[in-house]
Amino acid sequence: MKKQVFTTGIIFVLILAILAGCSGNNGGNKNAGTPGNTGGSASGGSKEKVEIAVWLTPQWKGVLDATEENADYDSFFKHAADKFAKQYDKYDVKVNVQVVAGDQRDELLNVNLSGGTPPDVFFESVFAMGDYAHRGALLPLTDIVDDEARADIAQGYWDNVTFGDDVYFYPFAHNPGTLAYNADMFKAAGLENMIGGETEIKTWTLDQYEQILEGLKNMPKDQFSNAYPMALYGLNNQGDTWNLAYLRMFGNSFFDENGSIVLDDEKGVKAAEWLKKIYDAGYTNPGAESVSSNDANAMFQNQQLGISFTNAVLFNNAKADMAAGKAPKFDIRLANIPSEGGDPLTFTYVVGASAFKTGDAKREEAAKDFIRYFSTDTDFVKSSKNSVPVRSSVAEQYKSEYPFFAAYDANAAYMFAFTGNVPGYSELRQVLFPELQALYIGEKTPAQAVKDYQAKGNEVIAKARENSSLK
């Protein structure tokens, strides 16, 4: 590789942070709705003055790069705000930028929503913000999405940000989920022919994947003692996205067109049977019912697992830990989740801006115009390279510098929206892992676990749908 896939200094705070309630070192407070750091203002003249507040959780530092002088989490938005205000012809706009801690995000939003003082714009993962669309707190953004953006950003990303009939988040960047594997273990197990390129996201058929598991089970113990082929976990809801993918491996769509769970069919039961089969056969770590995703990630980094889950952030962090001597060094590579049908399964965590309803038509107009500005401007969208771009044009532009961008971009064709954008998804996450635990310890058959999950999950969705503003 010409260069490490991502700049190691940049931490794009997403997946495990999101799954556990992400945190940042720029703490929020209940007055965060009050204008804070001024991003910029126009000289104005006779234009009417409008002031908007932009909130974000810590994402990346700097405008284009964390090595910039005085780079901070608000640098991009302060710079964008200044440029926006100078060219905006509708109002004399002032943009106040506020970084809030991820673990205080919902508390701050709820307090300010209750008080009628929500921010005008919030930049965050859709995974963390989807419920606000169902609550009717967000403005549709469909009218600011043009054909050029539709063509440059793959449909899978739009599926992730569309709730009901409208787009509620403007996709900017994403954090794709894949598998990671230890190529050194593959070589030791005689599986060289299954290894992909250093910058490839390898796709295996399900038959090949089972061959890999069998080979890794018989890897030389003198080289890798106390190691298992594949990570499997079900302690809690963290990392549940990969479990949701495994349950789709045999072609089940998981949600129907009405947003109800339809896992309880032949394909869904077959997937649960497969999980139980590989667990009982010793192809995974033992005690999956009491192993968390964090545990599995640590085992993989300590070379106790041949294959585990990862995303762009975890992959980057793992390589950084190896380079810093914090973890054993090995040849880590990426692969897709296989399926019986042959096409890979892939998902992602889309990050972008949403606009809150404030009741002030001018502020709402300015907020949407600001979102469109930094989400489409050819210079500002380059900053998505700090994570993974959703735009094919940006991935193409930086592919020589970040070679995985091309692979992630090609993967977008196989993407599924793992939440289904259903109401009550945050509560729905609490339903899956108890059924997986019952499956692994033999308390329930695969068919019963799937049936019970579907029944309980659809109760959650139905109850939440009653309160959703999106019918």
N, C-alpha and C positions, 0 to 999 in steps of 0.2 A: 504493500500500500504506500502511496506517495505521502500520505499524511493520515494521522489518526482520524477516525471517522468524524468525531466531533471535537471541538475545542474543550479540553478537559476542565478548563476554568469555569465553563458555563454550566450551571445547574438549572435545568428546566423543571421546576418543582411540580410534578404531576402524580404519576400513578399510585405508587404505594402511599405517597403523601396524601393524595386525594382519597384513596380507599380508607385511610385511617383518619382523615381529617387533617389536611396539610397545614403546616405551620411555617411561619417566616419570622425573621428577626426584626421586621418593621411592624411593631404592634399597632393594632387599631384601637379606637376608643369610641364611646357612644356619641362623640361629637364629630365623627368622621364625615358626616354629611355636610358639615360647615366647610366652606371653601378653605383649602389648605395651600399647598404649593402652587403658585401661579404658573401655568404653562405658557401663557402669552396672551396678548391682546392687540387688537388693531388700533390704529390712531382714531378710527371711528368717523370723524366728520359728523355728518347728519344722521348716520345710521343708529338705529335703536340699540341700546346696550342689552346684551343677553349673557348670562353667566351660567355655566354648566359645570357639574362635578363629575369627574372620572375616577372610578375606583378600580384597583386591580390587586390581586394577590401577587406575591413575589414570583416573577417569571424568569426573566433574564436580565443581566446587568448590561448597561450601555445601550447605544442606539443600534450599532451594527456589531459591536464586539465588546466583550467584557474587559479587554485590555485598554480601552479608551480612558483618558484621564478623567478622574472623578466619576467613573461609571457606577450607576446605581440602578435599582429596580424601576425607578420612575423616569430614567433618562429618555427612553424612547418616546413615552407619551408627552413628556414636557417639550421635547423637540418637535414632535408632530403637532402639538397644540400651538406652538409658536408659529410654525409654517402655515397651519390651517387658519389661524386668526388673521395673518397678514394677507391672505388671498381670498378670504371669505367675503362675499359681496352682499349677503342678506342682512347680517347684523354685525354690530361691534361686539364681537364675542370674546369672552374671557373664559378660559378653560382651567379649572383647578384640579390638580392631579393628587390623588391620595393612595398610598400603598397601605393595605390592611393585612393583618396576619390571617393566614388561611384558617386557623382554628378559631378565629373570631368572626369569620365571614358571615355565617348565618345569624349569629346573635346580633351583629351590627345591622344587617339587612332587616331583620325582623323588627328591631327597635325603631329603625328609621321608617320602615313601611308603616308601622303602627302610628308613628307620629306624623305621617304624611310628608316625610323628608327623605325619600330614597335618592340614591345617586342617579344621575342622568344616564351614565354609561358604566357598565361593569365588564371588565376583561378577565375571563376565567374559563376553566374547563366546562364544557357543556354537561359533562357527567355530574358536576357539582351544582349546576344551576338549572337543570331541566324542570325541577318542581316549580320554579317561579313562573315558568310559562303556563303550567297547568293552573296556577293560582290566579292567573289573569293579571300578573304584576308587570308583564313585559309588553313592549310594543312590537307588532309584526315588522319585520325588515324586508319582506318580500319585494316591496316597491323600490328598494334601493339596490337590488341585485339585477345586473344587466346580463345580456347574452355573452358578453366577453368573459365575465367572471364564471358563468355557467360552463363555458367551453374550457376554461383554464383550470377549473377545480372539478375533480372527478365527482360523479353522481353520488358515490358512497359517502362523501363528506356532507353533501347536501342532505342526504337521508338522515345523517346524524343530527342535523340542526333544524330539521323540519318537524314541527309538532302540529298535528292536524293538517290544515291546508297551507300553513304559512311557515316561512323561515323566521326563527327568533334569535338566531346567533349568526354572525357573519364569520365564516371559517377563515382563520388566519394561519394557524399552525396545528400540528398534531403530535401525538406520542404513540406510535404504533406498537402493538403487542405481537410478539412472535415467540418461538421457542429459541433457546440457546443450547448449544451442545459443546462438549469437550472433545475436540478433534483428536487430542492425544489419546484419550480413552478409546476412541473409534479405531485408531491405528493399532493400539495394543490388542484390540479384540478382532483384528483382521477385517475391519470394515472400511478400509480405505476407499473402496468404490462408492461408498455412501456419503463421502465428505464433499461438500460444496466448496466453491471458491471463497477466498477471504472476504470479498465484498458481495457475496451472493447470499440471498435468502433461499436456501435450498428447499425444494419441494420434493417430498417423498410420497409414494403411494402408501396406502394403509398396509398393504402386504410388505412393502419394504420396511416400513416403520416397525412392524412386528418382528421382522428379521433382525433389525437393529436391536430391539429390546432383548431378543434371545442371545445375540452376540455379546451385548454388554453384560448380560447376566453371567456369562462365562469368561469375562475378561480376567487376565492374569492377576491373581490376588497378591502376588509379590510386588506388583507395580501399583495396584490400587486396592488396598485392603479396606474392608468395610465400606465398599461403594456399591451403589444400586443403579440400575439403568435409568429410571425416570422419576421425577418428582411427582408426588401426589399428596394433596393436603385438603383438609376440610374442617379445621378447627373453628374458623369464624368466617365472616364475609369478606375478609381481605383477600385480594387476588382472585375473587370469584369469577372474574371475566374469563379466565382460561377454563374453568370448570364449565361455564356456559358454552364455551366453544366445543369442548369435548362432547357435550350432549348433543351437538349438531353434527357430529362426525359421520353419521349414517344418513344424513339428508333431511333430518327434521327441521322445520322452519321455526320452531319454538313459539312464535307468535303468529296468530292469524291476522287477517286484514282489519279486524276490529280491535286488535290489541289484546286479545285474550291468549293465555298460554295453551298451546296444543301439543305439549310434549308427550302426552299419554297415547302414543300410537306405536305401531310396530318399530318404526325407526328410532323413536325416542327410547323405548324400552331396550332396543338392541344396543344403543349407546351406553346405557346404564349397565347392561350386562357385560359390555366390553370393559368398562372401568373395574367392575368387580372381578372379571377374569384376570386382568393383568395384575391386579392387587393380590389376589389369592395365589397367583403363579410366582410371586416374588420378583416381578419386573419393576416394582416401585419400592420406595422406602417403606418400612413397616410403620404401623401406627398412624396411618393417614388421618384417622379421625381426630387425632390429638396434635397434628402437625399444622403449623400456620404457614402462610406464604413466606413470611420472614424467615422462618426456620428452614424452609426449602431453599430459599435464596442463599442462606449462609452455608448450607450443606453443599450446594453446587459450587460456591466459591472455594470451599475447602476440599474440592474434588471427591466428594462423597456421592455425587450424582452425575450421571453421564449426560442427561438431558433435563432441562428445567425451563421455567417460564422466564420471559424477560420483556422489556420494552426499551425504547431508545435511551431513556434516562438510566435505567438499571444497567444496560449494556455498556454505556459510556462510563458509568461509575465503576463497574467491575474492572474495566480495562485500566481506569485511573488508579484503582486500588492495587492492581498488579504492578503498575509502573512505580508506585510509591512504596512498594514492599509491604503493603498492608494485607495482602492475600497472596497465596501461592500463584505462580505464573503458569499458565497453560494456554493452549491454542483454542480460544473461544470463538465460535462461529454461530451463525443464525440459520434458522429453518422455520418453515411454516408448519402450522398444525395440519396434519393430513386429514383426508376424508375418504370414505369408501368410494365416492364418485370420482376421485382423482384430482379435482380442483382443490387448491389449498383453502383453508379457513383463515381469515385475517380480520382484525378489528383494530380500532384506534380510539384514542381519547382526543377529540377535537377541542381546540382552544380558540376562542374568538370573543367578540364583543356583543353584548346585549344592551338594549335601551329600556330603561324603566319608565313606566307611566308616572308622570308627575302632575298631570292636570294642567300644565302650562304649555300651550300649543307651540309657542316660540322656542321654548327650551327643548321640547321634544323634537322639533324640526332641526334645531342646531345639533342636537345629540346624534340624530340619525345621519345628518350630513357629515359630522366628524367621523363617525364609524365608517361611512362609505369612503371618506377621504383617505384615512390611513390603511384601510383594508384593500384599496385598489390602486393607490399611487405606486408607480413603478419603482420608486426609490424606497418607500417605506416597507413594501412587501418583502424587500430583500432581507429585512430583519428576521423573517421567519426562519432563516438559516440557523438562527440560534437554537432552534429545536429541529423540527422537520417540516419543510414547507408543504402546504396543501396545494399550492399552485405548481402545475407541471412546468411552467415557464421558469420559476425560481429553481426548481429541482434541476432542470436542464442547465441553467446558468452556472450553478455551483457544483455540478456533478464531478468535475475533475478534482475539486478541492474536498468534497464530501461524497465519496463514491457510493455510499449507501443510499443517497437521495434517489438515485435512479431506480434502485431495487424497491425501495418503499413506494415510489410513484407507480411502478408497474404492478405492485401488489394491490393497489387501490381497486382494481377490477374485481377482486374477490372479497371485498369488504362487506361485513354485515353490521348493522346497528344493534349492538348487543343489548341495549336497554329497551329496544322497541319503542322508545320515547313514550312509554306508558305512564299513566298517573300512578303515583305511589311507589316509584321504583326504589327509592331509598328504603322503604319498609319491606318491599319485596325481597331485597337482598338478605333479609334476616330469615327468610323461609327456606332457602336452598340448603345451607350447610347442615342443619339438623337431619335432613333427609339423606345427605351424603354420609354423615356419620352412621346413621342407622343401616345404610347399605354396606359400609365397610366392616362393621362389627357383626354383620349377619342378623341384625334385629329385624330387617325387612328385606324381602326379595327385591330385585331390581324393578320389577313391574309394580310392586306396592309402593316403593319409594317414589317412583315417577308419578304414580296416580295421586299419592298424597301431596306431593309438591304442587302438582297442577291444581288440585282442589283448593289448597290453602293459598296458593299464589293468586288464583283468580278471585278469591274472596277479597284479598288485599286490593287488587286492581279495581274490582267492582265498587268497593267502598270509596276508594280514592276518586273513581270516575264520577261519582255522585257530586263531589265537591269541585271537580275540574271545570274550568271555564271553557275548555276546549271540548265540545261535544261532537 
